[in-house]
Amino acid sequence: MSGLETLFAFKPVATATGTLALLGTLILSPTASSQPEGNSTGELTPMIVTARGGFAEAWQSSPWSTSRMELAELRHRVRSMSEALTGLPSVMVQKTALGQSSPYLRGLTGYHNVLLVDGIRINHSAMRSGPNQYWSTVELLGSERLEVIRGPHGIIHGADAIGGVVNVLSGQPGFTKTGMARKGDFLGRLSSAERSWSALVNGTVSNPRWAADFSHAERSFGDLEGGKEVGKQVNTGYDSRGTNFRLSRKLGGDARMTLGVQRVLMNQVPRTHKTVDGLTWRGLSPGTELWRRLDQERSLFYGRVSWEDLGGWADTGIVTLSMHRHGQERARMKALTQGGDVQHFDLDDLGISARLEADDPWGGRISYGMEWHRESLSSGGYEFDDDQIRGIDLAQGPLAADAQYDRFALYLNDRRESASGWTLQPGIRFSRVRAELDRYYLKNSDASTLQAHEAKTYDEWIGSLRASREIEEGKFLFAGVSQGFRPPSLYDLTSTDETSAVEKPDTSLNPENFLQAEVGLRGQADGWSWSMSAYRTWIEDMIIRSPIESGQSAVLKANGDGFIQGLEVEIGYDWSLSWRSEIRLSWMDGEVDQMLDDNATGPVAIGGRNYTPVGRAPDRLMPSQAEFLTRYAPEGLSWWAEFSLLAVGKADDLSLKDETDKSRIPEEGTPSYAIIGLRGGRDFGERTTLTLAVENLGDADFRVHGSGVNGPGRNFIFSLSHSF
């Protein structure tokens, strides 16, 4: 294989650990195990399953901008699931804290992207708008691959799928043909700049009818070492652990049942930039709190039945029942003599989905299905004094004290080839969301601000039309126009002061609407491979948070219009059977309506102040980015080496809110940077693999735009895996 297939790690790697990464999460769908199709050169065509909701299609001919990343090698060097996405086109992985990372996809983050674990929705209505900590609760060690779709994909994946969709996928159950099989895998990882260690143990037991997978990961991080100017970043370390278990049973023919459990715990994760330990690098202003820490516990319980080749109107299907539980507790100690507080929420999400495929009457393939989720939220908190002795209870925590959020949707998506050679995929989706605000307050510190019970209902129809065509052998043109929809969440409707900003509940907000047009080209020939796309997203009624007063943390929420547009280029070349190089380029621009504090003459009056609507960049607009990779893997030998260069431009096109965030964004914007890395690995026999990486070889001081910590300085990463 060559080019971009190699770029996304499509090329098989001859390591024992790669073949034993059967991990403890659930199976996505029976079609995910379909063998890759052959192309005219006899090479294997990589398959993706996220674009069609769990049903496999060839990556090369897909009408979506997608990436597929095999984790057999990535797990040796990357620290978290989010950070595994670093370097992909139009992807910026912001780090509020060492243990809180959140990807921006095509300019959007937080609740504007959908996170899936084997096709199960992890997003919920308590997710914050900006960079948030929830993506960090998905454990990377224990997964087989990541699939990324850039751009709106609301037809299949519903509300929030605006910037893109990330699907964390486990391996297929390893049923045997006869007898019983047992195998396992151990991975250890050490990192110098992170002062960390990580360990994973997983194992599988299977026979022709049953398969059981288990994995457990433990991680411990110390204080992060920055570059040569910054040095040790105090109060940044934390611990985490994650466990996955899956039990699969063949039901006969091509049907299968899967039961599984996933649990992740993150303990005492500091949010350092809000505290006196925040950096002063490049004029940053530390916070005033003595400390702020976050605990998170997330559990997923699920059952799934899947089948294929049944015939009729439900030829292939996936039916999933899930219970997703997410608990969070944030504790902070304010400045001396001010004491502190604890705020927490607990959310239970009961969901069911049915996805079906069948041949349609027109000679194509039709997909259809339904989803239903009921989310129950409770939130609370209390104050404590300087000695951490508990005081009065808060009226609520960061969100409504009691609320319920129901989602229901039906969708229909067709796929057929026209006589002119185009493959067309029209789709439509109806969504209904109902928010029951049982008990919420204007101020979580004041029980007298209790608001009357309120119910909000949001209905929306959205459509999509995607198309692709093979214009020459191995060269595909793809294009599409897709709508996205996001109703106000419980966070939008009832949030107070849970994060860096102080805000008030607002039940008058309108749903957000998005429309993206995209055209692209991908292909391969004579050792070259490429994929490029151009897109523009039109934004209508996006919920924007603007500073209420210049230089203050309080914000107001209002709907605004705007756009985000960009270019993505990926080019790969195989110099020989042993050498290959790739480059990825991204450029992005955008503007969205915001409210500028203008108390004297502003034409818009809100809450006793006047504001002037202005068009400014969206929050944390991604700067231009380029990544270059060259890899040498001698044919027939058991070692490999890789050189990488990541170059990121200056981020000085700031939103109004960015300009007030002095603890994370320097006054003149986030500086540009270039990071050089060297990596290598070797197999010892068929069972043991050793890897060594040196990241940030020049020990540069850098910060991903909008982050609360600087990136690691010169970082030596050592890992060892052994199968048994």
N, C-alpha and C positions, 0 to 999 in steps of 0.2 A: 504494500500500500504506500501511498505517497501523500505529500502535501497536507491539506487540512485534515485528512483522516488521521494522519500522524499528529497534527497539532492538537487534536482533541483526544489523543491517546487511543485512537481506534486500533492501532497496530498491536497485535498480541505481543505480550512480553513474556519471555520464557523464564518465569520465576515460579517456584513452588508455592509461594504465598499467594500469588495471583489466582492460581487454580483452587486454593483452599479458602478463598474469601467468601464462604457461604455464611451469611450473617443473619442475626436474629431479629429481622423485621418481617412484615408480611409480604406475600407475593403480590405483584401488581396485577397481572392478568395472565391467562393461559397463552395469549398471543405474544407476550413478551419473550417467550422462549423460542419463538419461531427462528429457524436457522436463517442467517443472512442470505440474501439473494446474490446470485452471481452476476457480474457484468460481463461485457464483451471481452475484457482482458483476463477473465478468470479470477479477478480479485473479489473480495467479499465486500458487499455493500452494507455499511452500518445501518442499523435500524433504530428508530425512536418510537416511543409509545405515548409520550405526553400530549402531542398535538391532537391525537384522536381519542384522548380520554382513556388510554389503556390498551388500545389496539395498534398493532405494529404497522409502521410504514417506513419506506426507505428514506433515509436522511437526505440523500442527494436530490430527490425529486419532490421533497416536501415544499409546500408553498409558504412556509414560515421560516423566519430567521432563527435557527436553532443551533445549539451546541450540545455535544455529548462528551462527558469526561469520565474516563475509567479511573477508579480510585485505587487500583492495585499499587500504583507508584505514588500517587498524590498523598496517600495516607502516611507515607514515610516522612514527609517534610512539612505538610501544611498543618496548622494548629487547630483550625475550626472549619465547619462546613462553609460558612460565609466566605472565609478567606481563600477557600479553594477556587472561588470564582475570579480572583484577582487576575487582571490582564485580559479577560474576555472583552470583546468589542462592546462599547457603551455600558460597561459595568464598572462601577466604582464602589469599593468596599470600605465604607466609613466605620471608624471605631470610636464610639463614645467612650468606651473603656476597654481595657484588655480583654475583659470577658463579655463585652457587649458590642458586637459587630453587626452591621446591617448593609446589605448591598443596595446600591442605586442601579436600577435597570432603566435605560433610556430616560434618565433624568428624574425618576420617581423612586421612592423608597417607602418603608413602613407599610401602612395598610393599602398602598397603591400597587403592591405586588402580592402574588399568591405563592405561598409555600405549601408544598405537598410532601407527605411521606408515603411513598408507594401509592400515590394517587389519592390519599386521604387528606382532606383540607385541614391545615393547622391554623390558618387565619381564624380569628374570632373578633367579636365586636368590641373587646377591650383593648385591642392593639392600638398603639399610639400612631400618630400621623407621621412623625419624622423618623429618623433612625431609631430603631428600638432594639431591645435586648432579646426579643422572643426567638429570632432565628438562631441565636446561640444555644438554644435548648435542644437542637437537633444534633445528635452525636454523629460525627463523621466516621469514626472508627466503628465499623459494623454495617457499612453500606458498600454496594458494589459500584454504583456509578451515579452521576448527576446528569440530568437533562435540563436545559435552559431554553425557554422560548421567549424571545424579545418581542415586545409589542402586545397590544390588547388581544386577549383570548377569552373573552367573556362568554362566548357561545358554549364552550365546553366547561370552563372552570369558573364561570359566574362572576359576581361582583368582586371588585378589588383587582382583577387580572388586567391591569392597565399598563404598567411599565413592563411586566412580564410574569412568567411562571417558572418556578424552580421546583423540580421533582427529585427527591432523594430516594433512590431505588435500591432495593436489596436484591440478592441473587435468587435464582430459581431453586426450589426444593430439589435436593439431589436424590431422587428415587433411584433405586437400583433395579436391574433386570432380574436378578436372583440373589437370594441371601441377604445378609446384613452388612452394612459398611459403616465404619467409624473413622472420623478424621478431625483434626483440629489445627489451630494456628495460634501463635503467640507473636505479638509485636511490642517492642519497647522503643521509646523515643526520648532523647535528651536534647535540650536546647540551651545554649549558653546565655544568650541575651534575654531569653524569657525566664531563665533560672528554673526550668521546668523539667518534669518527667511525665511521660504518659505510658500506659500499659493497656494492652488489649488481649483478651483471651476469648477465642470462640471455638465452637465445635459443632459437629453435625453427627446425627445417628439416623440411618435410613434403611428401609427395606423396600420391596416393590410396591407397598401400599401406604406406608407411613414415612414421614420425614420430620425430624425435630432439629431446629437450629437454635443456638444460644450464643450470645456474645455479651461481654461486660468490659467496660472501659473505665479506667481511673486516671484522673489528671490532677496535677498540682503545679501551680505557677507561682513563682516568686515575683519580686518587684522587677519591672521591665527595665532593661538597660537600653537607653537611647543612644544616639550617635556621640561623636567625640566632644561636642559642646555640651550636650544635655546630661549625659551620664545616667546615673540611676534615677528612675522615676518612682518616687516614694509612694507607698500605699496604692499599689496597682495589682498585687497578686491575689489569687483565689484558688479554690478547689472545685472540681466537678466530677460527677460519675454518671454513667449511663448504662442501662441494661436492656437487652432485647431478647424476646423469646417468641418462637413461632413453631406451631405444630400444623403440619399439612397432611391431608388424607386424600388419596385418589378415590373418587366416587364411581369409577367405571367409565370406560371410553375416554373422552377428553374432558371430563368434569373433575373438579377439585374443590375441596373445602379447606379453608385456612383459619386458624385461630391464633391470635397473637397478643402480646403485651409489650409495651415500650415504656420505660421510665427514665427520666433525666432529673438530676438534682444539681443545682448550682448554689454554692454556699459562700456568703459574704463577699460578693463581687463589688469592689469599690467603684464609685463614680467620682474619680479623683478631681476632675477639672472644676467641680463645684466646691471644692474644699481649699483650705489654706495650702495644701500640698500641690495644687495645680502649678503648671509651668509658667515662667515669665519669658520663655523663648520668643524672640522676635516681637517683643512688646505685649505678649499675652498678659491678661490680668487674672491672677488666681481667684477662686471663689472665697467666700467668707465662712463657710461651714467648717467645723472641725473634722467631721467625717460623714460620709454617706455610703451606705452599703445596701446591697440588694440580694435577696434569696429568691430562687425560683424552683418550683417543682412542677414537672409536667408529666402526665401519664396518658397513655393511649391504649385502650382495649378495643379489640375489633374481631369481627367474624366476617368471612367472605366466602362466597360460592361463585365459581367461575366455570365456564364451559365454552367449547367451540365445536363447529361442524355439527350442530344439532339439526340444522335445516329450518325452514319456515321463517316466521316473522321474528324469531329470537335465535337466529343461527349461532351467534356468539354473544356471550353476556358476562357481566360482572355485577354482582349484587353485594353491597357492603353495608354492614351495620357497625357503628363505631360509637365509643364514648371517649371523648377527649376532655381531660381535666387539667386545668392550669391554675396554679396558685402562686402568688407573688407577694413578698413583703419587703417594703423599703423602709429603712431606719436611717435617721440623720440626727446628728448633734449640731445645733446651730452655734453661733458665736458664743463666747464665754458669757455666763449669767443668763443666757436665753433658753437653756434646756434644749429639748428636741422633740421629735415625734416619730411614730410608727404608722405607716399606712399600708393596707393590704387589700387584695381582692382575691376571690375564688370564683372561677367560672367553670361550669359544666356544660359541655356541648354534646348533645345526643344527636347523631346523624344517621341517615340512611340514604343510599344512592343506588340507582339501577341504571346501568349503561348497556345498551343492546345494539347489535349490528345485524343487518340482513341485506340480501340482494334486493334492489328496488325494481319496479316494473320496467324501468327505462334502461336497464343494463348496467347500472351503477351499483354503488354500495351506500346504504343509508345508515346513519347512526342516530340514535335517539335515546332519551332517558329522562330521569327526574332526580331531584335532590330535595331533601328536607332536613333542616337543622333546627333544633331548639336549644338556645343558649340561656342558662340561668346564672345571673350574676349577683353576688353579694360583696359588699365592700365596707370596711371599717377602719378604725385606728384609734390611737390614744396619744396623749402628750406625756413626756417625762421630764424630770428636772435635771440639773447638772450632775446629780449622783445616779442618774438613770432609774430613779424611783418613779413608778407609774403614777400618772395624775389623771386628769379628766379624760373621758372618752370623747372622740370626735364624732360629729353627726354622721359622717361617712368618710370613706377613704378617698382614693383618687377619682372614683367614679360613683355612680348611683349606689346608695346603700342596698337597694333591692330593685332589680330590673330583669326583664326577659326580652329576648331578641329571637324572632322566628324568621327563618328563610325557607322559601319554597320556590322551585323553579322547574320548568319543562324546557327541553331543547330538542332541536331537529337539525341534523347536518347531513347533507348529501355529498356524494363524491362520484363523478362520472366523467368519462372521456368524450369530448366532442369529435365530430368528423374532421375538424381542422387540426387535431392533435393536442388541443389544450385539455388539461385535467382541471375541472372546475369543482369548487367546494363551496356552495352556498349554504348558509346556516341562519337559524333564527332561535331566539331564546326569550321566554317570558319569565320574569322574576317578580316575586312579591316578598317584601320585607315588612315586618311589623315589630315595632319597639313598644313594649309596655314598661313605662317608667313608674314603678310602684312607689318608690321613695327616693327622692333626691333633693339636694340642697344647693342654694346659691353659693354658700361657703361651707366647707367641710368642718370649719371650726365653730359654726354657729347654728345650733339646732332650730333657732327661731326663723331661719330662712327656708324651712321645708316648703316645697312646691306641691301643688295639687297633682294627684295622679293624672298622667297624660299618656295617650296612645297615639303613635304616629305610624302611618302606613305608606309605603312607597311601592308603586308598580312601575315596571319598565319593560318595554320591548326593545331588543337590540338585534342587529343583523350583521352579517359578515359575508364577504365574497372573496375567496382566495382562488388563485389560478397558477398553474405551472405548465411549462411546455419544454420538451427537449428540442432545442433549436438545431443542434448538431449532436453527434454521438458523444455522450458524456458531458454535455453542456446544457444547463437548464436555466430558463428564465422563469422567475416567479414574481408575483405581484398580488396585492390585495388591498381591500378597504374593509376595516373592522371597527365596530363601535365598542366602547366600554362604558360601564355603568357602575357607580358606587354610591349607595344611599348613605346618609349620615349614620355613623355607628354610635354605640353607647358612649364611646370615648368622645366623639364630636358633640353629642347631645348633652352629656352630663359631667364632663371632666372639669376639675378645679385646678390644682397646682401640683400635680404629681411629678412633673419633670422640671426642666430648666425655666419654664414659663408659668406665669400665674394667669389663669383664664377662668371664665364663668360658664356655666351651662347655657346652652342656646338651642332651643327646640324649633327655631324658625328657619334653620338652614335648609337649603334645597339640595336634592341629589346632584351628584357630579356626573357630567357626561363628557365622553371623549370620542374622537374619531381620528383614526390613523390611516394614512395612505402610505404604501410602501412598494418599492420595486427593487428587484435584486437579480443577481446572476451568480451562479456557482457552476463549477465544472473542473475537469482535470484532463490533461493531455501532455504527453512527452515529458513526464516527470514534474510538471507544474500542476498545482491545484489552487483554486481561488474561490472566494465567496465575497461578494460585495453587495451592499444595499444602501438605499437612501430612503428616509422616512420623514414624515411630518405629522405631528399629533396636534389636532385642534382641541382646545380645552374650553369647556363651558361649565360655569358654576363650580369650579374647583374651590374647596374650602381652604381659605388662606388665613394664616395667622400673622397679623401685623402688630408691631409695637404700639401700645396705647399712647405711650409718651416716649420721645427720643431718649435713649440711654437707660430705659427701665425694662424690667423683665416681664411686666404685665402685657398681655396681648389681647386683641379682639379678634373674633372670628367673623369672616364674611365670605360670600361667594364671589369668585373672580374668573374672568376669561383670559385666554392667552394661547400660547403654542410652545411646542418643543420640536426641534428638528435636528437631524444629524446624518452623518455618513459613517459607514462601517466597512473596513477593508481587511481581508485576510488573504495572504498569499503564502504558499509553501512550495518548496522545490527540493527534490531528491537529487543530490549531487552524484550519489552512487548508492549501492546497497547498504553502505555503512554511514554515509553522511546525509543529513537533511537539515534544512533551515526553514523557519517560518517567521512571518512578521504580521502583527495585528495593529491596525490603526483605527482611532475613533476621533470624531469631531462632533461637537454638540453646541446648539444655541437655543435660547428660549426666552420667553417673556410672559408674565402673568400679572393681572391686576392686583395691586396692593393698596393699602390705605396709609398715606403719609401724614404724620402728625402735623397739623397746620391750624392750631387753635384760633388763630386770628381771622383767617379768611377762607378756610376750607369749605367747600360747598356741601359736604356730607356731614351731618350732625349725628353723632352716636355717643350716648352716655354723657352728654354735657360737654363734649369736645368736638371740634371740627376737623375733618380730614379731607385730603385731596387724593382722589384715585390716581395712581401712577402705574405705568407698566415697568416692571423691573424683573430681573432674572428670577427663576424659581429658586427656592432654598437649595443651597449646596449644588449649584449647577456644575456638572462634571467638566473639568478642563480637558484639553486635547491630550491624547495618550497614545503611546506607541510601545509595543513590546517586541523584542527580537529574540529568537531562540535558535540555537544551533546544537545539534545532538550528534554524537559519534558513538555508534554501537557496532563494533567489528563483527562481521559475519562469522559465525562459528565459535566465537569466544564468549566468555561468561561475564563480561563487564561492559559498562557504558559510561559516557561522560557528557555533560551538557553545560553550555554557556547561556546566560540570559541577561538581557538588558531591558529594564523598564524605565521609560522616560515619560514624565508627566509635566504638563505645562503649568504656568502660574494660574491660580484660581482667584481672579479679582473682579469678576462679574457677580456682584453680590445682591441678594435680596435685602429688603429693609430689615428683616429679622436677622439675617446674617451679620449685618453691620452692627447690631447691638450685642452679638455673642462674642464678647471680648475675651472670654476664657477659652474659646476654641478656635477662633478665626482672627489672625493678626489684622491690624487696621488696614493695611494695604493689600490684604488678601493672602491666601495660602501660597507660600513660595513654590516654585517649580523644583523638581528633583529628578535625579537619575540613580537607579539602583542596579548594581552589577552582582550577579550570582554565579557560582560554580557548583555543580552537583555531579555526583558519580555513585556508582553502585557495582556490586559484584555478587554473583551467586557462588556459594560454596556447596558443591554437590547439588542435589535436587531438592533439598529441604531448607537450606539456610541462605538468607540474603542480607548483605550488609550495605548500607548507604551512608554517605557523608555529603553534607552540603555546607557551603559557606555563603550566606546571604548578606547583602549589603557589604560587599568586599571593601569599599572605600570608607566604611564607618561614617556615612553621611547622616546628618540630622535632617529628618523629613517628617512630614505629617500629611496623611491623606486628608483632603479638604473636608472640614467640618468635624474632624475627630477631636476627642478630648484627651488623647495621649499621642505622643510622637511614636513613629514606627521604631522597630528594634534597630540598634546599631549593628556592628559586625556580629554576625550570629552563626555559630557552628552548630549544626544539627546532625546528630548521630542516631541511627536507628538500626535495629536488628530484628529480623523476623525468622521464625522457625516453625515448620509444620511438623505435625506428629500424627 
